């Protein structure tokens, strides 16, 4: 899940490139950019680094168990 603070930070940084005297345009840009960016990031189905690391650890543990079971099956076959 994408954090709202990250989207807000990206929009604020991009918004700085629009001159202050175009206040209405800046407001419209910020509003539209937030919704577009949020929708795009959700569609991309991204995960946080923390979630990735947890799943990586689970996969490593599962792989180790599988290798141990394969070794056991090979020993039982012989």
N, C-alpha and C positions, 0 to 999 in steps of 0.2 A: 504494500500500500504506500502510495506516495504521500509524503507529509505536506500539509498545507503551507508550512513555513518555507519549504523549498520552492514551491510554486510562487509564493509571494515574493521571495527573494529574487527569483529569475525575472518576474514581471517588473519589479521595482528597478532592477538594473537596466532592463530594456527601455523602460519608460523614461529614464534619464536622457535618452537621445532625442526625445521630443521636446522642443523649446517650451519654456514656461508660458509664453504668451498664447500658446495653443492649448489652454487648460481643458476645454471641452474635448478636444481630440485626445489628450492624455488620459482623461477619465474614461472615455469610450474604449481607448486602446487597452487600458488596464483591465477593465471589466471583460472585454471580449477575449483578451489574451489569457486571462486566468481560466476561463471556461474551456477554451481551445486546448491550452496546455494540459490542464487536468484530464480532459477526455483523451487526449493523445497518449499521455503517460499511462493512464489506466488501460487503454487498449493495448499498449506495448507489453503489459503484464510483467512489469519489472519487480524485482525483489531488492530488499536492502542488503547491504554487505553482511549484516548480522545474520539475516535469514539464510543467505548463501553459505556462510561459514558453518552454521548449524547443520544444514543439509549435507554439506561436504563431509562433516564429521560422521554423520549417520551413515552416509554412503561408504566411507572408509571402514567403519565398524562392520557393516553388512558384508562388505567385500572380504574382510578378514575371516568372518564366520563362514562364508561360502567356501573360501580356500581351505579352511580347516575341515569342513564337511567333505569336500572333494578328496582331500587327502585320506580321510577316514574311509570313504567309500572305496578308494583305490586299495587301501590296506586290506579291507574286508574281501575284496575281489581276489586278492592274491593269496 
